[in-house]
Amino acid sequence: MMKSSLPFRKRFMRKGILTALTLALLSAWIGGCAANAGVTDTPEAASEPTVYTVQTGKVTKSIAMLGNIEYEHTAVLKWKTGGVVAAVNVSVGDAVKKGDILAELAPDSLSSAVLSAEKDLIEAMDAAAAVMVSEVKKYQALATLAADEITLKATKAAQEKLYYPRGTTQDLQMAYDSLSLAEQNFNYAKEDLRVVLDSYKSWGEDETRSTYFESFKQNYDALQSAYGKWRYLRHAPEAVDLAFAQGAVANAQLTYDEALEEYESYRVIPRAKDQKNAESAVELAKTTFEQRYLIAPFDGTIGSVAAEENQAVSPGTDALTLVDLSAYYLEVMVNEVDREKLTLNQAVTVEIDVLTDQRFDGTIIKIDSAATGTDQGPKIKSLIRLNESEARIRAGMTASVEFPLVTRSDVPVVPISAITVKDGVRSVERITADGTETVEIQVGLLNALCAEVVGGNLALGDRLSVLSVDGRFYETCGISNPGERAED
């Protein structure tokens, strides 16, 4: 035991003397032990100071931001169709698995579309099964390919035929001679008509002009006919005929290529696209069929139940709330000036207001690149994931997140509670052989629990009298010795 003559010891003894006398009288009345009642047995008016031995530790400077706890997943399950609730299979707090039926509607209260969905689902499943084994469509694709191939060959032959003569060499020569003669006769008729038009000016000579015009027109028509016959036999295709033939070949080629691709896709059965279409049809029918049920979309815990048996509901009516308690998150808004001090996967410390007995480790998993406007000015949104779970945590709880900025290790450390500040000067109470003495110190990095000692008449191993030390001090500040009572 330390001597009772220590100054801080005397202060606490004086404060407790009246209480000690009172308790001594009570003890004499109860057990006749008043003779043993004295100062040494005086109950403490306040907790005894703690002795802290100065040693090296770590001090971390951090910034703190507030946020609210969120679950990893939260889903409000609503009825997808109207009806009457037949059963509610869960209660608040129940753990459920993905796919569990949580509640259902009475079949006789459902719409005809939902009732027929069961038949549609069976048919869709049958069709999907048929896709897996049937080769009928493969042979249908082969027949289509063969027909399209015939069409392509026919259109190509028709196009090629446009480029070959339709007559013999003698036929072509005779046609050319006829064309030449028709051209000569046309030129004569054109000249005769010009002379007549220049020579006969009066209206009384209309008959003469008409006669020569008719001759001109007949020779023009004969020229066109001779040219058409010669061109036909020679076979220089007309532009419109050629364009039509080319278009027909292009269309036939496209149709054939598509049929070939379709047929070749059956080399592997079932085809991926058929399987996908069949699965989509099943999923659509299943979705309609399952409108009568509320099905858990993920593993979780029932947070609330609004559905009741025999309750009439309409589409969109809230029924249940499902939460995933496997992980917790916080979203905090960080000042723009602190953005560069944060990094992804950075470790942080989380304190939940209502759970003062525990601190939680967390990790930064997302930092927005752009600021968001708030009432306090632009802020950077940061998402924190808690690395541990706790049954008492609930969504909406307010929490403080400490973002470590600077850490100094292996430096002399004292508890914040050991420091007294007077007129801007910091000091601690060092224990001596005769009591305690006040020692001025200079501090460097500090936080809410501990401070780095950078100057002053204080050395490692010095023992300090500290009224109280926060239980988090030792772990947070890397102090291995939890200290000792001042009276030991």
Buried (B, 14 or more C-beta within 10 A) or exposed (E): EBEEEBEBBEEBBEEBEEEBBEBBEEBBEEEEEBEEBEEEEBEEBEEBBBBBBBBBBBBBBBBBBEBEBBBBBEBEBBBBBBBBBBEBBBEEEBEBEEEBBBBBBBEEBBBEEBBBBBEBBEEBBEBBEBBEEEEEBBEEBEEBBEEBBEBBEEBBEBBEEBEEEEBEEEBBEBBBEBBEEBBEBBEEBBEBBEEBEEEBEEEEEEEEBEEBBEBBEEBBEBBEEBBEBBBBBBBEBEEEEBEBBEEBBEEBBEBBEEBBEBBEBBEEBBBEEBBEBBEEBBEBBBEBBBBBBBBBEBBBBBBEBBBEEEBEBEEEBEBBBBBBBEBBBBBBBBBEEBBEBBEEEBEBBBBBEEBEEEBBEBBBEEBBEEBEEEEEEEBBBBBBBBBEEEEEBBBEBEBBBBBBEEEBEEBBBBBBBBBEEEEEEBBBBBBEEEBBEEBEBEBBBBBEBBBBBEEBEBEEEBBBBBBBBBEBBBEBBBBEEEBEEBEE
